[in-house]
Amino acid sequence: MLKACKDLRVTLAPFAGVLLIGAAASQLSGCVVRAGVAVPAPPPPPAVYVAPAPPPAAEPVAEADVQTSEAPPPLPQYEQPPCPVAGYLWTPGYWAWAPAGYYWVPGTWVAPPRVGLLWTPGYWGFVGGVYAFHAGYWGPHVGFYGGVSYGFGYTGVGFAGGRWVGNSFSYNQSVTNVNVTVVHNTYNETVINNNVSVNRVSYNGGAGGITAAPTAQERLAAQEPHVPPTQAQHQHVQQAAANPALLAKNNGGRPAIAATPRPAAFNAPGVVGAHGAAPAPLHAGQPNGSRPGQNGAAPNGAHPGQPNAAHPGQPNGAHPYAGQPNGAHQPPANGAHPQNANGKPPAAKANAAKPHPKPESGKHEETAQR
């Protein structure tokens, strides 16, 4: 028995040595040996707080969705101003809501946020007993916009007014107003109208609304990354909201500023009024008491002294292609009204020719194949 214990002590001896060495190492781990003397190691440096980098500037927030119990008015009929700059895309006008009631946001040409994006217009939809506005957005494909026929390529489904070809946008002249001296990327493609219910209804669902549902392609477009309206578009909406003349209760649904050549350019040459709109009110501080966009001239390009009647057959007396660069007047497509050197039609023929106006918004061409 004693011999067994002795053998056990001999067997455990190496392990005891290992334990002693480990204990000594643990005691000396916090020390620094200098000249054979162990001294405590210096304390670690204090932690330094590094502030995180500021987040990148956020893109403009999309127009907030709003609700109302009142249905929006019908869409006004108006002509499309010519595209002012190659690369601009058309954004159709629509009725927006404010505490004072519905007001018109004029259609306008806008620079897209980047190459390859298309504009999906906002629309009003009747859901749960109220009319809710679904804000528009930019994306690689056009999504659902209520089936509303805004005109000028927006036929209720998709967009037929143009397409991206590489890094350039090409315009379909059959439904888009472009001046080929300014815009060179164009094509002509007939758009067959399969929508027999083309009208001026401005909302989806509810009594009298458009009965349209998203297509499979539009559902896919809704899942793609979207870019909210640009800052220029926000300024355009804000300026419209601040203009009492654009309230539906003040203009009877026919705004004098129905479309502009650029965002927020409400007083620029080339502003177009709705068919049947009253003359735009005089703006204080404008030279010669002129109306928006004209220096002493009548609105929409009419000649002085001939408000809203200078050119028979043209809505509100507007010149076709009003607001062209360098003030040049282009003749309409049917060749009516030859111009003399001063840009006015000869007096003998001022009331003779009656050109056919361009197709009206909401009554175009144009409905994309469903």
QUIPE-V27188 format. One record per pair of residues at least 12 apart in sequence whose C-alpha atoms are under 8 Angstrom apart, sorted by the first residue. I is the first residue (numbers start at 1). J is the second residue. Records with the same first field share a line. If there is no record, write none. Layout:
BEGIN
I = J ; J
END
This chain:
BEGIN
59 = 228
60 = 228 ; 229 ; 230 ; 231
61 = 228 ; 229
62 = 135 ; 136 ; 137 ; 228 ; 229
63 = 135 ; 136 ; 228 ; 229 ; 234
64 = 135
65 = 132 ; 133 ; 134 ; 135
66 = 97 ; 132 ; 133 ; 134
67 = 130 ; 131 ; 132 ; 133
68 = 97 ; 130 ; 131 ; 132
69 = 129 ; 130 ; 131
70 = 130 ; 131
71 = 131 ; 203
72 = 95 ; 102 ; 124 ; 202 ; 203
73 = 95 ; 102 ; 201 ; 202 ; 248 ; 253
74 = 200 ; 201 ; 202 ; 253
75 = 94 ; 95 ; 150 ; 200 ; 201 ; 202 ; 253 ; 362
76 = 200 ; 253 ; 254 ; 255 ; 258 ; 274 ; 275 ; 361
77 = 254 ; 274 ; 275 ; 360 ; 361 ; 362
78 = 258 ; 259 ; 272 ; 273 ; 274 ; 275 ; 360 ; 361
79 = 259 ; 272 ; 273 ; 274 ; 358 ; 359 ; 360 ; 361
80 = 152 ; 176 ; 177 ; 259 ; 272 ; 361
81 = 177 ; 259 ; 260 ; 261 ; 270 ; 271 ; 272 ; 321 ; 322 ; 323
82 = 176 ; 177 ; 178 ; 179 ; 261 ; 321 ; 322 ; 323 ; 324
83 = 109 ; 177 ; 178 ; 179 ; 183 ; 261
84 = 109 ; 182 ; 261 ; 262 ; 324 ; 325
85 = 182 ; 183
86 = 169 ; 182 ; 183 ; 184 ; 185
87 = 111 ; 112 ; 168 ; 169
88 = 109 ; 110 ; 111 ; 112
89 = 109 ; 110 ; 111 ; 112 ; 118 ; 119
90 = 107 ; 108 ; 109 ; 110
91 = 107 ; 108 ; 109 ; 110 ; 119 ; 121
92 = 106 ; 107 ; 108 ; 121 ; 150 ; 151 ; 152
93 = 105 ; 106 ; 107 ; 108 ; 150 ; 258 ; 259
94 = 106 ; 107 ; 122 ; 123 ; 202
98 = 241
100 = 247
101 = 247 ; 248 ; 249
102 = 247 ; 248 ; 249
103 = 240 ; 241 ; 246 ; 247 ; 248
104 = 240 ; 246 ; 247 ; 248 ; 255 ; 258
105 = 236 ; 237 ; 240 ; 241 ; 246 ; 258
106 = 240 ; 257 ; 258 ; 259 ; 260
107 = 258 ; 259 ; 260
108 = 259 ; 260 ; 261 ; 262 ; 263
109 = 260 ; 261 ; 262 ; 263
110 = 232 ; 233 ; 262 ; 263
112 = 138 ; 230
113 = 138 ; 227 ; 230
115 = 167 ; 168
116 = 140 ; 164 ; 167
117 = 138 ; 139 ; 140 ; 141
118 = 138 ; 139 ; 140 ; 141 ; 142
119 = 136 ; 137 ; 138 ; 139 ; 142
120 = 136 ; 137 ; 138 ; 139 ; 142 ; 143 ; 144 ; 145
121 = 135 ; 136 ; 137 ; 145
122 = 134 ; 135 ; 136 ; 137 ; 145
123 = 135 ; 136 ; 145 ; 146 ; 148 ; 202 ; 203 ; 204
124 = 146 ; 202 ; 203 ; 204
125 = 146 ; 203 ; 204 ; 205 ; 206
126 = 203 ; 204 ; 205 ; 206
127 = 205 ; 206
136 = 228 ; 229
137 = 226 ; 227 ; 228 ; 229
138 = 226 ; 227 ; 228 ; 229
139 = 221 ; 224 ; 225 ; 226 ; 227
140 = 221 ; 224
141 = 221
142 = 158 ; 159 ; 218 ; 221
143 = 158 ; 217 ; 218 ; 219 ; 221 ; 222
144 = 157 ; 158 ; 214 ; 215 ; 218 ; 219 ; 222
145 = 157
146 = 203 ; 204 ; 210 ; 212 ; 213 ; 214
147 = 204 ; 210 ; 211 ; 212 ; 213
148 = 201 ; 202 ; 203 ; 204 ; 210
149 = 198 ; 199 ; 200 ; 201 ; 202 ; 362
150 = 361 ; 362
151 = 360 ; 361 ; 362 ; 363 ; 364 ; 366
152 = 175 ; 176 ; 361 ; 362 ; 364 ; 366
153 = 175 ; 176 ; 366 ; 367
154 = 366 ; 367
155 = 362 ; 366 ; 367 ; 368
156 = 367 ; 368
157 = 367 ; 368 ; 369 ; 370
158 = 368
159 = 368
160 = 172 ; 175 ; 191 ; 366 ; 367 ; 368
161 = 173 ; 175 ; 176
168 = 185
169 = 185
170 = 185 ; 186 ; 187
171 = 185 ; 186 ; 187
172 = 186 ; 187 ; 188 ; 189
173 = 186 ; 187 ; 188 ; 189
174 = 188 ; 189 ; 190 ; 191
175 = 364 ; 365 ; 366
179 = 321
190 = 365 ; 366
191 = 365 ; 366 ; 367 ; 368 ; 369
192 = 365 ; 366 ; 367 ; 368 ; 369
193 = 365 ; 366 ; 367 ; 368 ; 369
194 = 367 ; 368 ; 369 ; 370
195 = 367
198 = 362 ; 363
199 = 362 ; 363
200 = 362
232 = 263 ; 264
233 = 263 ; 264
235 = 263 ; 264
236 = 263 ; 264
237 = 264
239 = 264
240 = 264
245 = 280 ; 281
251 = 277 ; 278
254 = 273 ; 274 ; 275 ; 276 ; 277 ; 278
255 = 273 ; 274 ; 277 ; 278
256 = 272 ; 273 ; 274 ; 277 ; 278 ; 279 ; 280
257 = 271 ; 272 ; 273 ; 274 ; 280
258 = 271 ; 272 ; 273 ; 274
259 = 271 ; 272 ; 273
260 = 272
266 = 292 ; 293
267 = 291 ; 292 ; 293 ; 294
268 = 292 ; 293 ; 294
269 = 292 ; 293 ; 294 ; 301 ; 322 ; 323
270 = 293 ; 300 ; 301 ; 321 ; 322 ; 323 ; 324
271 = 292 ; 293 ; 300 ; 323
272 = 300 ; 318
273 = 300 ; 316
275 = 315 ; 316
276 = 315 ; 316
277 = 316
279 = 299 ; 308
280 = 292 ; 299
299 = 316 ; 318
300 = 316 ; 317 ; 318 ; 319 ; 322
301 = 317 ; 318 ; 319 ; 322
302 = 316 ; 317 ; 318 ; 319
310 = 350
311 = 350 ; 351 ; 354
312 = 351 ; 353 ; 354 ; 355
313 = 354 ; 355 ; 356 ; 357
314 = 355 ; 356 ; 357
315 = 357
320 = 332
328 = 343
329 = 343
332 = 355
334 = 355 ; 356
335 = 355
336 = 353 ; 354 ; 355
337 = 349 ; 350 ; 353
END
